[in-house]
Structure formats: structure tokens, C-alpha cells
């Protein structure tokens, strides 16, 4: 079992969130099937900002399918092993749509969005995903290369022109990833200042009360609805314009689905990349022998991206699934109607899948990759993220060969209580 005191495992703002939770759950909310005592409350706070909490590795060793409590207080099952996570993400008995059944558990205080692709099962999921895929085909992604290189170079020019120190998240990681996804979607990057607060709330587990989440959701939806109107009047070569045209010609997808997809892509499409870019930079700085390999042969960057994504999975898990029947997984029976959190972060450090899993080895022989998920919800932006990361990391280390952290890596601050985690900031210097 985890040896951390329970008080270390709940969000610091738990009192506020308890109050918020009672506001969210209707009186007839019935507890789910009884489970044995929970092993920990998810997410468990990290002790090392660049390493998932020990409690997950202990679960992997001792009880790889175990009962836990979600940040909302709802019960769930934590799935840790690589092969079991693969099953939980691919087997249709683990459903996203069953989240809308009465009494289903919640991972966040915000209600799931039924119009969002991430909340759907096939066949609706397949239809929406096919439309979104137009923007992320390998050819489309390849065509983004010059733009990604140009944006990276501009941001590095701006860093070079100013004082030789700053926050890598705000100066480089976030604007790079946001500019790219804004361009693909047709969202004006100039509205950048709005996105941070919405993104923070979109991925909040229990940090904000429901009223605040509802307000942010309303504002964000109104923004995207206006954007849909603009793209109808002045279409461009972007995904939202393409979806609006399909809607106007065929009646599908609905405008609500376009808005939900836009928001999902805007937030999931940059926050994750920022995390791997910045935490991955810290990993390389902590592993000078691996960085030396990259300096000697920059063609290794794409391989390095696979390893850096494996070690720096944004958040520890995936979106929860609900079982639609009793399912035996890794020898444990998970009852029908249970919430399941398949932890890609833990699976990515399963020694059965990756020998010596906590070490950064950019030329690993193992080619399996779990950081981008598995099955029908496999990351739609994986190709784009790989491109951005390979270009972004190479450009950064080539421009600033003496880049360094200005605080000990242990003092970096990890957002433990956001769905996707991430670094609050990353103070660096260069010369
Ligand atoms: C290093 C960066 C990234 C990582 C590690 C990552 C990881 C993941 C993972 C693990 C999932 C599966 C979630 C689940 O099954 O519950 C996922 C899904 C998704 N990702 Fe990514 N992602 C990254 C970048 C991106 C980018 C750049 C985009 C958009 C352009 C994106 C958009 C999405 C979307 C829309 C889904 C949901 C797909 C669906 O429901 O079918 N991600 N991502």
C-alpha cells in the first residue's frame, strides 16, 4: 500500500471542493457497486515533479487492478499494467458514453460534455473522428513542418533578443503549441489571453467550484459559436471552416459538436504538447549523456521524442471509462457500472514492457508506445505532437546549447490537480 498519509493525497483545496461536490451531486446519486477499501485518492501528489507518484508504481507491483477514490470522492478502479491498460482502452466493454448513465462516477466537478468526441463511443465517435481526422492526416501534418519551424525560430529570436533567462513554458512551449493548433483550427491566436483561464478550468479536477466551471464553459462555447459564425461568412483553409461547410451541406455534425470539437482540440491539442516539450527538456538536461547523443546526431530527435513522451505522460491516466458488464481484468473482476482509470503514465513505466523503465534511453529497442493512448480514442494529434516536439526540442537545444534550469529540478512545480498535470513554469537561463 501507499505509505503516504491520506492528508498528502487530497487536493489542498479539498474543503472548497467538498462543498462544490455536494452542490453537484443530486440527492438520488447512488453509490456504485461496493468495492474493497480504496488504495489511494487519485491523483496522488508527486514528490519528484518529473516522476509520477510512488503510489502508482507500488500499485503496479502489488495490486495492478485496484480500487481507488477519484478526486471528486467517487469510487473507481485503477489499472496499471501495460497489457491491462491496452485492454481497458480498446475493449468496447469499457465505455465513455456510459458516463451518462444515472449514478455514473465523475472524475471532474464539471459534467462531461455529450457533444464532445472524447465522451462518445462508436458509431458516433467514429463519424466525428473521421471528420476531425481531415486536419491530422500524415500529409496535412507534413505540410505543417515549415510553419512549426518558422514559429519555433521566431520565439527563439524573441528569447535571444531579451534578457538571457525566463520561463520556458510561457516563452516557448505554450506559444509554440498554441500557435500551431490555432492555425489548424482557424482560431485567432490573438485571443491567447482568454485560453489560459478556460484551459485551466477545462482540465480542473476539483480546483474550481461548479458555478465557475459552468461560467467558463458558457463563455468558451459562446466564443466558439461566434467563431463558427465568422467562418461561415469568411471561410478559410482551416478545420472549423471545413466542418461548418459540411454542416451546412449535410446537416451534420451539429453546431454543438463543432463547438465541442473545437474546444477539445484547442485545449488537448496544446497543453499536452507543452508538458512533454518542457518536462522533456528537463529530462534531457538531467541526462547529459542522452543530450550528447542528440547533439552528435540530431536525426535522433524523433526517437528521443518517443522516450520523452513515455517518461513525461501528461497526467497519470486517461479519461475514465465505465464498464458495461462485469469484466475480468488481470485476474480481478471489475463489476458492471464501475469507473475505470487506465493509467497510461504507469503503464509507460511497466518493467514488463520497458526494461529499466525509469531511465531515459533515447535509443530504446522497445517500440511499443502508450503515451498517446490506444484504441478508438488514440490521440488524434499524435503525429502533429511528434512533429512539434522533434522540431521544438532540436531548435531549442541548437539555439541555446548552454540552456540550463535556474532552480533544482526538484523545485519545479507540477500541477497535481489538473487532469493533464503539467509544469506550472520552468525557469531557465541561456547564454
Ligand atoms: C505530447 C502530446 C500529446 C500527448 C501525450 C497526448 C496524449 C493523448 C492520450 C493519452 C489520449 C487518449 C485519451 C483517452 O483515451 O482517454 C489522447 C487523445 C486525444 N488527443 Fe492527444 N496527446 C498529445 C497531443 C495532442 C495534440 C497535438 C492534439 C490535437 C491536435 C491532441 C488531441 C487529442 C484528442 C482530440 C484526443 C481524443 C481523441 C478521441 O476521443 O478520439 N492531442 N491524447
Boltz pocket constraint, residues with backbone or C-beta under 6 A from the ligand:
constraints:
  - pocket:
      binder: B
      contacts: [[A, 89], [A, 117], [A, 118], [A, 119], [A, 129], [A, 181], [A, 264], [A, 265], [A, 268], [A, 269], [A, 270], [A, 272], [A, 273], [A, 276], [A, 309], [A, 312], [A, 313], [A, 314], [A, 317], [A, 318], [A, 319], [A, 320], [A, 344], [A, 370], [A, 371], [A, 372], [A, 373], [A, 374], [A, 376], [A, 377], [A, 378], [A, 379], [A, 380], [A, 381], [A, 382], [A, 384], [A, 385]]
      max_distance: 6.0
